Amino acid sequence: MTVSERLAECSSEKFRDFQSKLVPNIPKETILGVKTPDMRKIAKEINGTSEAEAFLADLPHKYYEENLVHFFLIAMIRDFDACVRATETFLPYVDCWPVCDQSSPNVFSKNHEKLLPLIRKWIRSPHVYTVRFGIRMLMNEFLGEDFRPEYLEWVANVAGTDYYIRMMIAWYFATALAKKYDESVIYIENRRLDPWTHKKAIQKAIESYRVSDEHKEYLKTLR
């Protein structure tokens, strides 16, 4: 049974209709309507098999859910270099935010030194979802012990007007305001982001339970 056949068995027309509203930039006919736990289960079932190897090599895929299973499989690759090769092969085929956002390779967390220059390259890519993925990896992996203030500058300097990039920049800064407030609030005070992204970052920070009430009140004055 192929991955698409496995997915078809779990599909729901009702869920497809719901899902298509969340990803309006891809054709509805490419969505089967499969819930994330079912896709993760399929990925786990075939991980490490010849079926998975053939599936990862068979690009582009036809269905949205195939792309998600693809990235879930990549996230389970334990060798860093192999995981990066698979990631960089796949990123040009990512065409929507859920595929971009739902997978975080486990091996990245253990290889920050090697990951950082790749993130720098990804956020300079002309491809929207490669940029978004790069910013998300910087957010996920480098707002903790390995944080450096210069990473805020990397994100603030990302160019472009694409909605999905600007939304990720806002998400990054909202998270930075929760985790590295003193360093990141300067970018809000100095209005380093474009007006839409600036307001969205503040909105997301105000909605976050991780930002203190005191900081939220101050951020409201900067809108």
N, C-alpha and C positions, 0 to 999 in steps of 0.2 A: 504493500500500500504506500502510495506517495504521500508527501507532506500535505499537498493540496487536498488529497482524498481524506486524510486524517482530519484536516481542518473542516472539510465539508460536512463530516459526520457530526461535528460540534456546532455547526452554524445555525443561526436563527435569523429569520427575515426581520423580525421585530427589532432585534439588537442591531442588525445591519442598518436599519433606518435610523436608529438612535446614533450609532457610531458615525454615520455619514454626515451628520450635522456638526460633529466635533472636528471633522477633517474635510472642510468644504473645498479644499484646493485639489483633491484627488477625485477621479471619477467614481461615482457610487457603485458602478458595476465591478470595480476592482476590490470591493469590500464584501467579505463573506458573512460577517457578523458572528465573530467568535470572541468569547470573553478571555481576558488575559490569563487567568489561572489555567484554562484549557490549553492555551498556546505554550505556556511555560511547561506544562505537563508533557506536551508533545516533544518540546525541545529536550527535556530531561530523558525521555524514553529513547530518543535516537542519538543522544550525545555520545560521541566516541565510536560510532558505527560507520560502516562504509556508506550507509544511506545518508548520514549527516555530511560526510565528506563530499559526496556527489552533489548533495543539495547546496552546500556552500559554494561549490564551483559553478553552479548553474544560475548565472545571472544574465539579464535581469529576471526577477520573478514577476509573475502575473498579478498576484494578490497582495494586498496590504498586509494581511496576516502572515503571509510567507516572509515578508520583510521583517516582521516582528520576531518570528521564530528564528530567522537568520541571525538577528542581533542577540537574541537570548543564547543561541549556540556560541556565538563569539564570546559572550561574557563568561562562558564556562571554560574557555581555553586557559590552561594553567601556565603555559610558557609565554613569557612576556613578548618576545620577538615574534612568535607565531601569532599571538593575539593582535599585535600591532599590524602585522601584514594583512590579517583577515579584516581588521577594522578599516584600514586604508583602502583595501580593495572594495569594500562595501559602501563606504561613505558617499561616493559619487551617485549611488543609486537611492539614497535616502531622499524621500520626496515629501515628508510631512513631519510635523512635530512629535506625534506619539512614538513613531519609530525612532526618532532621534533621541527622545527623552527617557524611554523606558529601560534602556540597557546600560549597565555600568560594569565593565569588566572587573572582576574581583582582583585580578593580578595587577591592575594599575595601582592599587593602594600600597602595594609592596615594592613599587619601583618608581618612586617619585622623581628621583634624579634623572632617570631615562625618559620619564613621561613629560617632564616640563618642556624640553625643546620641541616635542611633538605638538603639544598644546599651542605653543607660540606659532608654529607653522599652520596649524588648523585654523586658528582665529584670523589668519591672514589670507585664507582661501577665498576665491571668488564664488564658491558654492555655498549657498545659504545655510544648509543644514550641517555642513562641515564646520562652519563658523560657530553655529549654535552648539554643536557637540563639543567643540573646543572650549567654549565659555562654560558650559555645564561641567566639564571635567575640571576646569580651574576652580569652579565653585565647590564642587564635591570634594576635591582632593587637597586644595590649597587655601582653605580658610581656617585651618587649624594650626598645628605646630609648625608646619612648613610655610606658613604665610609670610609674604614680603609685601610691603606697601606698593612696590612697583607693579605688582600684578593688577592692582586697581587701575593703574595707568594703562596697562595693556587693554583692558576692557573698555575704558573710557575712550580710547583712541580707535576703537573699531568703527569703521566707516560704513555707510549704507543706510538706506531708508526702509529696508524690508521689515515688515511687521514682526516676523518670527525671530529676527535677530534683535530688534529693539526690545521685544518682550523678554528675551533671555538676558539682555543687558540689565533691564529693570529688575528681573528676578535675582541676578547676581548681586546687584547693589543692595537690594532689600535684605538679602542673606548676609552680605557683608556688614550692613548696619546692625544686624542682630549679633554677629560674631566678632566683628572688628570695628566697633562704632567710631572710636576716636579717629582712626585712620580714614574711614570711608565717609564720615559726615562732611569732611572738607570738600568732597566732590559735589555734595548737595548744596552746601553753603556757597560754593563758587560757581554753581550751575554749569558744571562741566559736561553734562549730558544735554542732548537736544530736549526742547520743552516737553514733548510728549513722554519721552523716556524718563525724564526727571520727575514728572508728576506720577507716572506709573510706579516708579521705584519707591516714592514716598507712600503711595497708596498701599503697596504690598507690605512695606515695613510697618505701617500703622495697623494693618490687618494681622500682623504676625504676633503670636503669643510670646515670641522670644525677644521682642523689643520692649524695653521698660516703658511704663506709662510716662515717665518724665521725658524720655527721648521721643516718644510719640507726640507729646504736646509740643515739643520744640520743632519737630519735623513738620507739623501742621503749619507752623509760621513760615515755612520755607516753600510752601506750595506756590 
